[in-house]
Amino acid sequence: MPLAPLPALHVAAEHFRELDRHLLALLKGLTDTEWHQPTAAPRRRVKDAALRVLDGTFRRLSLQRDHYQ
């Protein structure tokens, strides 16, 4: 069975922008206590998980900015 074609890249990019907006809104609303709550991953707190996600976002932005391939 052949795989379905992927959506155009610009369509996928818009979904990621929307996801980033929701994530940032959620993170802005966290209290200090919520930032330090444990996650399902052993020894990880909410702040650790957020930093991991944001690291990928900032890394991608800087790679695009610097035209790195």
DSSP file (Angstrom, degrees, kcal/mol; ACC not computed):
  #  RESIDUE AA STRUCTURE BP1 BP2  ACC     N-H-->O    O-->H-N    N-H-->O    O-->H-N    TCO  KAPPA ALPHA  PHI   PSI    X-CA   Y-CA   Z-CA
    1    1 A M              0   0    0      0, 0.0     2,-0.1     0, 0.0     0, 0.0   0.000 360.0 360.0 360.0 123.6    0.0    0.0    0.0
    2    2 A P        -     0   0    0      0, 0.0     2,-0.2     0, 0.0     0, 0.0  -0.360 360.0-110.4 -71.0 149.9    1.6    3.3   -1.0
    3    3 A L        -     0   0    0      1,-0.1     3,-0.1    -2,-0.1     0, 0.0  -0.495  33.2-106.4 -77.5 148.6    2.0    6.1    1.6
    4    4 A A        -     0   0    0     -2,-0.2    -1,-0.1     1,-0.1     2,-0.0  -0.469  44.2 -98.8 -70.6 145.7   -0.1    9.2    1.3
    5    5 A P        -     0   0    0      0, 0.0    -1,-0.1     0, 0.0     3,-0.1  -0.326  39.4-109.9 -65.2 148.3    1.8   12.3    0.1
    6    6 A L        -     0   0    0      1,-0.1     3,-0.1    -3,-0.1    -3,-0.0  -0.458  36.6-102.5 -74.5 150.0    2.9   14.7    2.8
    7    7 A P        -     0   0    0      0, 0.0    -1,-0.1     0, 0.0     5,-0.1  -0.302  53.4 -77.6 -67.2 159.8    1.2   18.1    3.0
    8    8 A A    >>  -     0   0    0      1,-0.1     4,-1.8    -3,-0.1     3,-0.9  -0.248  42.8-117.4 -56.1 145.5    3.1   21.0    1.6
    9    9 A L  H 3> S+     0   0    0      1,-0.3     4,-2.7     2,-0.2     5,-0.2   0.859 113.2  56.6 -57.5 -39.7    5.8   22.2    3.9
   10   10 A H  H 3> S+     0   0    0      1,-0.2     4,-1.5     2,-0.2    -1,-0.3   0.828 105.7  52.2 -64.8 -29.9    4.2   25.7    4.4
   11   11 A V  H <> S+     0   0    0     -3,-0.9     4,-1.3     2,-0.2    -1,-0.2   0.929 111.5  45.4 -69.4 -45.6    1.0   24.0    5.6
   12   12 A A  H  X S+     0   0    0     -4,-1.8     4,-1.7     1,-0.2    -2,-0.2   0.898 109.4  56.5 -63.4 -40.5    3.0   21.9    8.2
   13   13 A A  H  X S+     0   0    0     -4,-2.7     4,-2.2     1,-0.2    -1,-0.2   0.879 102.8  54.8 -60.8 -38.4    5.0   25.0    9.2
   14   14 A E  H  X S+     0   0    0     -4,-1.5     4,-2.1     1,-0.2    -1,-0.2   0.874 105.3  53.1 -64.4 -36.2    1.7   26.9   10.1
   15   15 A H  H  X S+     0   0    0     -4,-1.3     4,-2.3    -3,-0.2    -1,-0.2   0.894 109.0  49.4 -64.9 -38.8    0.7   24.0   12.4
   16   16 A F  H  X S+     0   0    0     -4,-1.7     4,-2.7     2,-0.2    -2,-0.2   0.889 108.8  52.4 -67.8 -38.4    4.0   24.3   14.2
   17   17 A R  H  X S+     0   0    0     -4,-2.2     4,-2.1     2,-0.2    -2,-0.2   0.921 111.3  47.2 -61.6 -42.9    3.6   28.1   14.6
   18   18 A E  H  X S+     0   0    0     -4,-2.1     4,-2.0     2,-0.2    -2,-0.2   0.915 111.5  50.3 -64.6 -42.9    0.2   27.5   16.1
   19   19 A L  H  X S+     0   0    0     -4,-2.3     4,-2.6     1,-0.2    -2,-0.2   0.906 109.2  51.8 -61.2 -42.8    1.5   24.8   18.4
   20   20 A D  H  X S+     0   0    0     -4,-2.7     4,-2.8     1,-0.2     5,-0.2   0.898 107.3  52.9 -61.1 -40.9    4.3   27.2   19.5
   21   21 A R  H  X S+     0   0    0     -4,-2.1     4,-2.0     1,-0.2    -1,-0.2   0.920 111.6  45.6 -60.8 -43.9    1.8   29.9   20.3
   22   22 A H  H  X S+     0   0    0     -4,-2.0     4,-2.3     2,-0.2    -2,-0.2   0.908 112.7  50.6 -66.4 -41.8   -0.2   27.5   22.5
   23   23 A L  H  X S+     0   0    0     -4,-2.6     4,-2.8     1,-0.2    -2,-0.2   0.933 111.1  47.7 -62.4 -46.3    2.9   26.2   24.2
   24   24 A L  H  X S+     0   0    0     -4,-2.8     4,-2.5     1,-0.2    -1,-0.2   0.886 110.7  51.9 -64.2 -38.2    4.2   29.7   25.0
   25   25 A A  H  X S+     0   0    0     -4,-2.0     4,-1.0    -5,-0.2    -1,-0.2   0.915 111.9  47.2 -62.4 -42.2    0.8   30.8   26.4
   26   26 A L  H >< S+     0   0    0     -4,-2.3     3,-0.6     1,-0.2     4,-0.4   0.939 113.0  47.7 -63.6 -47.5    0.8   27.7   28.6
   27   27 A L  H >< S+     0   0    0     -4,-2.8     3,-1.3     1,-0.2    -2,-0.2   0.875 107.1  56.4 -64.4 -38.0    4.3   28.3   29.9
   28   28 A K  H 3< S+     0   0    0     -4,-2.5    -1,-0.2     1,-0.2    -2,-0.2   0.798 105.8  53.4 -62.6 -27.7    3.7   32.0   30.6
   29   29 A G  T << S+     0   0    0     -4,-1.0    -1,-0.2    -3,-0.6    -2,-0.2   0.486  83.6 111.9 -87.9  -3.0    0.8   31.0   32.8
   30   30 A L    <   -     0   0    0     -3,-1.3     2,-0.1    -4,-0.4    -3,-0.0  -0.455  60.2-137.1 -75.2 142.2    2.7   28.6   35.0
   31   31 A T     >  -     0   0    0     -2,-0.2     4,-2.1     1,-0.1     5,-0.2  -0.429  30.4-102.3 -84.8 168.2    3.4   29.4   38.7
   32   32 A D  H  > S+     0   0    0      1,-0.2     4,-1.1     2,-0.2    -1,-0.1   0.897 125.1  52.2 -57.7 -39.9    6.7   28.9   40.3
   33   33 A T  H >4 S+     0   0    0      1,-0.2     3,-0.5     2,-0.2    -1,-0.2   0.914 108.5  49.5 -63.6 -42.7    5.3   25.8   42.0
   34   34 A E  H >4 S+     0   0    0      1,-0.2     3,-1.4     2,-0.2    12,-0.3   0.862 104.2  59.4 -66.2 -35.9    4.1   24.4   38.6
   35   35 A W  H 3< S+     0   0    0     -4,-2.1    12,-2.1     1,-0.3    13,-0.2   0.821 108.9  45.3 -60.1 -30.6    7.5   25.0   37.0
   36   36 A H  T << S+     0   0    0     -4,-1.1    -1,-0.3    -3,-0.5    -2,-0.2   0.291  84.7 119.9-100.4   9.6    9.0   22.7   39.6
   37   37 A Q    <   -     0   0    0     -3,-1.4     9,-2.0    -4,-0.1    10,-0.2  -0.454  68.8-108.2 -71.0 146.2    6.4   19.9   39.5
   38   38 A P  B     -A   45   0A   0      0, 0.0     7,-0.2     0, 0.0     2,-0.2  -0.349  30.1-147.7 -71.0 156.8    7.7   16.4   38.4
   39   39 A T        -     0   0    0      5,-2.2     5,-0.2     2,-0.5     4,-0.1  -0.500  36.7 -89.8-109.7-175.6    6.9   15.0   35.1
   40   40 A A  S    S+     0   0    0     -2,-0.2     5,-0.1     2,-0.1     3,-0.0   0.731 107.0  86.2 -69.0 -21.1    6.3   11.3   34.0
   41   41 A A  S >  S-     0   0    0      1,-0.1     3,-1.8     3,-0.1    -2,-0.5  -0.675  94.5-107.2 -81.8 130.6   10.1   11.1   33.3
   42   42 A P  T 3  S+     0   0    0      0, 0.0     3,-0.1     0, 0.0    -1,-0.1  -0.289  98.7   5.2 -57.8 138.1   12.1   10.2   36.3
   43   43 A R  T 3  S+     0   0    0      1,-0.2     2,-0.4    -4,-0.1    -3,-0.1   0.575 103.3 119.5  65.4  13.3   14.1   13.1   37.8
   44   44 A R    <   -     0   0    0     -3,-1.8    -5,-2.2    -5,-0.2     2,-0.2  -0.895  45.0-161.2-112.0 140.2   12.6   15.7   35.3
   45   45 A R  B  >  -A   38   0A   0     -2,-0.4     4,-1.9    -7,-0.2     3,-0.4  -0.643  38.5 -99.9-107.7 168.5   10.6   18.7   36.2
   46   46 A V  H  > S+     0   0    0     -9,-2.0     4,-2.6   -12,-0.3     5,-0.2   0.905 123.7  56.0 -55.9 -43.1    8.3   20.8   34.1
   47   47 A K  H  > S+     0   0    0    -12,-2.1     4,-2.4     1,-0.2    -1,-0.2   0.870 105.1  52.4 -60.4 -35.8   11.0   23.4   33.5
   48   48 A D  H  > S+     0   0    0     -3,-0.4     4,-1.9   -13,-0.2    -1,-0.2   0.918 110.8  46.5 -64.8 -43.7   13.4   20.6   32.2
   49   49 A A  H  X S+     0   0    0     -4,-1.9     4,-2.0     2,-0.2    -2,-0.2   0.906 112.9  49.9 -65.3 -41.9   10.8   19.5   29.7
   50   50 A A  H  X S+     0   0    0     -4,-2.6     4,-2.9     1,-0.2     5,-0.2   0.917 110.0  50.4 -63.7 -43.6   10.0   23.0   28.6
   51   51 A L  H  X S+     0   0    0     -4,-2.4     4,-2.2    -5,-0.2    -1,-0.2   0.878 108.2  53.5 -62.6 -37.3   13.7   23.8   28.1
   52   52 A R  H  X S+     0   0    0     -4,-1.9     4,-1.2     2,-0.2    -1,-0.2   0.923 112.8  42.9 -63.6 -44.7   14.2   20.7   26.0
   53   53 A V  H  X S+     0   0    0     -4,-2.0     4,-1.5     1,-0.2     3,-0.3   0.935 115.6  48.1 -67.2 -46.6   11.3   21.7   23.7
   54   54 A L  H  X S+     0   0    0     -4,-2.9     4,-2.9     1,-0.2     5,-0.3   0.824 103.1  62.8 -67.0 -30.5   12.4   25.3   23.5
   55   55 A D  H  X S+     0   0    0     -4,-2.2     4,-2.5    -5,-0.2    -1,-0.2   0.923 103.9  48.4 -58.3 -44.2   16.0   24.3   22.8
   56   56 A G  H  X S+     0   0    0     -4,-1.2     4,-2.2    -3,-0.3    -1,-0.2   0.891 111.8  49.5 -63.5 -39.3   14.9   22.6   19.6
   57   57 A T  H  X S+     0   0    0     -4,-1.5     4,-2.3     2,-0.2    -2,-0.2   0.946 114.6  43.0 -65.1 -49.3   12.9   25.7   18.5
   58   58 A F  H  X S+     0   0    0     -4,-2.9     4,-2.4     1,-0.2     5,-0.2   0.862 112.5  53.6 -67.9 -34.8   15.7   28.1   19.2
   59   59 A R  H  X S+     0   0    0     -4,-2.5     4,-2.3    -5,-0.3    -1,-0.2   0.932 109.9  47.9 -63.0 -45.0   18.3   25.8   17.6
   60   60 A R  H  X S+     0   0    0     -4,-2.2     4,-2.3     1,-0.2    -2,-0.2   0.911 111.6  50.6 -62.1 -43.3   16.1   25.7   14.4
   61   61 A L  H  X S+     0   0    0     -4,-2.3     4,-2.7     1,-0.2    -1,-0.2   0.921 111.7  46.4 -62.0 -44.6   15.7   29.4   14.3
   62   62 A S  H  X S+     0   0    0     -4,-2.4     4,-2.4     2,-0.2    -1,-0.2   0.873 111.0  52.4 -69.2 -35.2   19.4   30.1   14.7
   63   63 A L  H  <>S+     0   0    0     -4,-2.3     5,-2.4    -5,-0.2     4,-0.4   0.915 113.1  44.7 -63.9 -41.7   20.3   27.5   12.0
   64   64 A Q  H ><5S+     0   0    0     -4,-2.3     3,-0.9     3,-0.2    -2,-0.2   0.911 112.7  51.6 -67.1 -42.0   17.8   29.2    9.6
   65   65 A R  H 3<5S+     0   0    0     -4,-2.7    -2,-0.2     1,-0.2    -1,-0.2   0.906 114.7  42.1 -60.0 -42.9   19.1   32.7   10.5
   66   66 A D  T 3<5S-     0   0    0     -4,-2.4    -1,-0.2    -5,-0.2    -2,-0.2   0.410 107.0-126.1 -87.6   1.8   22.7   31.7    9.9
   67   67 A H  T < 5 +     0   0    0     -3,-0.9     2,-0.3    -4,-0.4    -3,-0.2   0.859  47.4 171.6  55.2  39.0   21.8   29.7    6.7
   68   68 A Y      <       0   0    0     -5,-2.4    -1,-0.2    -6,-0.2    -2,-0.1  -0.608 360.0 360.0 -81.0 137.0   23.6   26.7    8.1
   69   69 A Q              0   0    0     -2,-0.3    -1,-0.1    -5,-0.0    -2,-0.0   0.370 360.0 360.0-122.7 360.0   23.1   23.4    6.2
